[in-house]
């Protein structure tokens, strides 16, 4: 197994900014590791809401995280802005693998990179459901060309 390496800003199809908060820092003076997962979730869900395909309050389809992973390369800390890059690595019938890079503002290499998998389910039954067509189109915009 090869050693993980930072990703590049250009590796991602979409970028958004996340403002760090005082409470994000831990006693060691940097953003605590669990907060990175919150940034992942924030970046992806913000994109989906802004694309008009996710209604977190009343939508019939919601995403549940079933898998996460993160590699850490450099510390992030308050008060700074974090730039999140996202791309979609795989679109299944009811699941999506998102890949995320977190960048210290202005940096080209990620401070952390990872992924999570959402399974989309019916809000009421919590059973997997096929992704709606408009949702798939929004996800396709996050796919990167094959290298």
N, C-alpha and C positions, 0 to 999 in steps of 0.2 A: 504494500500500500504506500503510495507516495504521500509526502508531507503536503498538507493543504497550503495554498498560497493565496494572497489577496487577489481579489478580482479588480477589474478596471471599470471606471465610470462608463466607458463605451460598451461594456458588456451588457448593459441594461436598456430596455426599450422605453422606460418611463422613469422620471425622477420627480421627487417631491421633497419638500423641506419639513423637518420636524424640529420643533424648538425643545431643547432639553429643559427640565424643570429642576428646581432645587432638590426635590425629593428623589430625583433619579440617581444622584450621587450616593455612594455608600461611604462607610467610615474610612475607606482607603482613598477617597477623593476622586473616584471615577464612577462612571455609570455602572451600576450593578448589572451583573450578567443576565438576570431575569428580565430586566427592562428592555434588553435588545429584542426579546420576543414580542414585547408590547409594541416596539417600533415596527417590527415586521407586520404585525396585524394592522397597525394604524396605516401604514403605507398602502397595503393591498386594499383594505376596506375603503379608504379615502378614494382610491382610484375607481373602485366599483361603484361607489355612491356618486362620484362626479360623472361617471360614464352613464349614469341613469339606470343601472341594471340591478342595484341592490337597495332595497328599502328595509332598513334594519328594524323599523317599527311595525310594519304591516305587510311586508312582502311574503308571498307564499313559499319562497325558496330561501333557505338560509345555509350558510357554510359552517361546518363543524371541523375543527382542526383535529386530525388523527395522527399526525407525525410532524416532528420538528427537529431541526438540527442547526447548530451554529458553530462557526470557527471564529476565534477572536485573534486579531493581529496587532491592534494598537488600541490604547484606551480612548474613550470618549468621556467628556466631562461637562458639567454645568459650569458656567453659562456659555453655551455654544449652540449653533444650529447643526443638526445632523441632516445630511442629504441621503435619502433612501432611493436606491435604484431597484426597480422590479422588472422581472420578465417571467414569462410562463414557459416552463420546460415541457409540460405535458397536459393535454386536455383529454380527459376520458369522458365516458357517458355521464357520470355524476361526480367526477373528482377532477381536481386541478392541482398540479404541483407548481407552486410559486417559488422563485429563487430571488433572494433579496441581498443587496449589498448596502452596507451602511458606511457613509463617508463623512469624515470630519470636513466641515465646510471648506470648499476649495481644493480638497485633496483629490488626486486621481486614483489612488489605491484604496481599497476598502479597509476600514478599521475592523470590520466583521463582515462575514458573508454566510449565508445559510439558506435554508428552505423550509417550507411547510406545505403540507398537503391538506386541502379542504375537501371534504365530502359534502356535497350539497344535498340537503334533505328537505322534505316537506315540513313546514313549520309546525303543523299540527301533529302529524303521525311520527315525525322524526325518522322516517324511512327514506333511503336514498331515492332521488328523483332525477330524471334527465334534465340537463341544463337547457334552459330556454334558448332559442336561436339568437336573440339579441345579446344574451349573456355570452354565448360562444363567440359572437362577433367582437365584443369588447375584449375578451380574452385573447383572441387571435391577434389583436393589435399589440399585445405584449410579447408575442413570440419573436424571437430573433432568427435571422437567416442562419442556416447551417454553415459552420466554419469550413 
